[in-house]
Amino acid sequence: MQIAIGCDHGGFPLKAPTVEIIKSLGHSVLDQGAMQYDAKDDYPDFALAVARAVQSGQAQKGIIICGSGVGACVAANKIHGVRASICHDTYSAGQGVEHDDMNVLCLGARIVGTAVAADLVRAFVQAKFTGEERHRRRLEKVIEAEKEG
């Protein structure tokens, strides 16, 4: 699976370890930046790049890292077809995919450390949408609301 990743300066310290975790799980990485630390960069640039990669099918899932995860999540969810969520626990990281077909994981590098981030990424990447009728029905309502704007 191709997984897009992006971060701003707040998430930069967690990016390289996250890339290594993705690769260790046998997946490829589409790096959407930042390529170097820049205290003046803006999270929407990277969050939107990851979200657009998922939207276009260039990547099947995305991971965005900023300081808190909040800004990245807000920005990514502006892109049609993207279902991004901040997760700081493994249950939500896996269940968000299984029940809600979440396709972008947002992490706060100032909230979680490397070890917790590794567990979150594993839970997110390994989870699959169950496709159960109740989950499909609920997801369809979300998709319909997205169409309405």
C-alpha positions as CSV (number, residue, x, y, z in Angstrom):
1,M,0.0,0.0,0.0
2,Q,1.1,3.5,-0.7
3,I,0.9,5.8,2.3
4,A,1.3,9.6,1.9
5,I,3.0,11.4,4.8
6,G,3.4,15.0,5.6
7,C,4.4,17.3,8.5
8,D,5.1,20.8,9.4
9,H,7.9,22.0,11.7
10,G,5.9,20.9,14.8
11,G,5.7,17.3,13.5
12,F,9.1,17.2,11.9
13,P,10.8,15.3,14.7
14,L,8.3,12.5,14.5
15,K,8.3,12.2,10.7
16,A,11.4,10.1,10.1
17,P,10.5,7.5,12.8
18,T,7.0,7.3,11.3
19,V,8.4,6.7,7.8
20,E,10.5,3.8,9.2
21,I,7.5,2.2,10.8
22,I,5.5,2.4,7.6
23,K,8.4,0.8,5.7
24,S,8.9,-1.9,8.3
25,L,5.2,-2.9,7.8
26,G,6.0,-3.5,4.1
27,H,4.4,-0.3,2.7
28,S,5.7,2.4,0.5
29,V,5.8,6.1,1.4
30,L,4.8,9.1,-0.7
31,D,6.6,11.9,1.1
32,Q,4.7,15.2,0.8
33,G,7.2,17.2,3.0
34,A,8.5,19.0,4.9
35,M,11.9,17.8,3.7
36,Q,13.7,19.9,6.2
37,Y,12.9,21.7,9.4
38,D,11.5,25.3,8.8
39,A,10.0,27.0,11.8
40,K,8.1,29.3,9.5
41,D,6.3,26.6,7.4
42,D,2.5,26.2,7.5
43,Y,0.7,23.0,8.3
44,P,-2.0,23.5,5.6
45,D,0.6,23.1,2.9
46,F,1.5,19.6,4.0
47,A,-1.9,18.5,5.3
48,L,-3.6,19.4,2.0
49,A,-0.9,17.7,-0.1
50,V,-1.4,14.5,1.8
51,A,-5.2,14.8,1.6
52,R,-5.1,15.4,-2.1
53,A,-2.8,12.4,-2.6
54,V,-5.4,10.3,-0.9
55,Q,-8.3,11.9,-2.7
56,S,-6.7,11.3,-6.1
57,G,-5.8,7.6,-5.3
58,Q,-2.1,8.3,-5.5
59,A,-2.0,7.0,-1.9
60,Q,-4.5,4.7,-0.2
61,K,-4.0,6.2,3.2
62,G,-2.3,9.3,4.7
63,I,-0.6,10.4,7.8
64,I,-0.1,14.0,8.8
65,I,1.9,15.2,11.7
66,C,1.8,18.6,13.3
67,G,2.3,19.9,16.8
68,S,-1.1,19.0,18.1
69,G,-2.7,17.2,15.2
70,V,-5.6,19.6,15.3
71,G,-4.7,22.0,12.4
72,A,-3.7,19.1,10.1
73,C,-7.0,17.4,10.8
74,V,-9.1,20.5,10.2
75,A,-7.2,21.2,6.9
76,A,-7.3,17.6,5.6
77,N,-11.1,17.3,6.2
78,K,-11.7,20.2,3.8
79,I,-10.8,17.9,0.9
80,H,-13.7,15.9,-0.6
81,G,-13.5,12.2,0.2
82,V,-11.0,12.6,3.0
83,R,-11.9,11.3,6.4
84,A,-9.2,12.4,8.8
85,S,-9.0,12.1,12.5
86,I,-6.6,12.9,15.3
87,C,-5.9,9.7,17.3
88,H,-3.9,9.5,20.4
89,D,-4.9,5.9,21.3
90,T,-4.7,2.7,19.4
91,Y,-8.4,1.8,19.7
92,S,-9.4,5.0,17.9
93,A,-6.6,4.6,15.3
94,G,-7.9,1.1,14.3
95,Q,-11.6,1.5,15.0
96,G,-11.6,4.7,13.0
97,V,-10.7,2.7,9.9
98,E,-12.8,-0.4,10.7
99,H,-16.0,1.5,11.4
100,D,-15.7,4.9,9.8
101,D,-13.4,4.2,6.8
102,M,-10.9,6.8,8.1
103,N,-8.2,7.3,5.5
104,V,-6.0,9.9,7.1
105,L,-4.4,9.7,10.5
106,C,-3.4,13.0,12.2
107,L,-0.8,12.9,15.0
108,G,0.3,15.6,17.4
109,A,4.1,15.3,17.8
110,R,3.9,17.4,20.9
111,I,1.2,15.1,22.3
112,V,2.5,11.6,21.6
113,G,6.1,10.3,21.6
114,T,7.8,8.0,19.2
115,A,6.7,4.8,20.9
116,V,3.0,5.7,21.1
117,A,3.1,7.1,17.5
118,A,4.5,3.7,16.3
119,D,1.6,1.9,17.9
120,L,-0.9,4.3,16.4
121,V,0.6,4.0,12.9
122,R,0.5,0.2,13.2
123,A,-3.1,0.2,14.3
124,F,-4.1,2.6,11.5
125,V,-2.2,1.0,8.7
126,Q,-3.2,-2.6,9.5
127,A,-6.9,-1.8,10.0
128,K,-9.4,-2.4,7.2
129,F,-12.9,-1.1,6.8
130,T,-15.3,-3.9,7.9
131,G,-18.0,-3.1,5.4
132,E,-20.6,-4.2,7.8
133,E,-24.1,-3.0,6.8
134,R,-24.4,-0.6,9.8
135,H,-21.0,0.9,9.1
136,R,-21.7,1.3,5.3
137,R,-25.1,2.9,6.2
138,R,-23.5,5.4,8.5
139,L,-20.7,6.2,6.1
140,E,-23.2,6.8,3.3
141,K,-24.9,9.4,5.5
142,V,-21.5,11.1,6.0
143,I,-20.8,11.0,2.3
144,E,-24.2,12.4,1.5
145,A,-23.7,15.3,3.9
146,E,-20.3,16.0,2.3
147,K,-22.0,16.3,-1.1
148,E,-24.5,18.8,0.4
149,G,-21.6,21.0,1.5
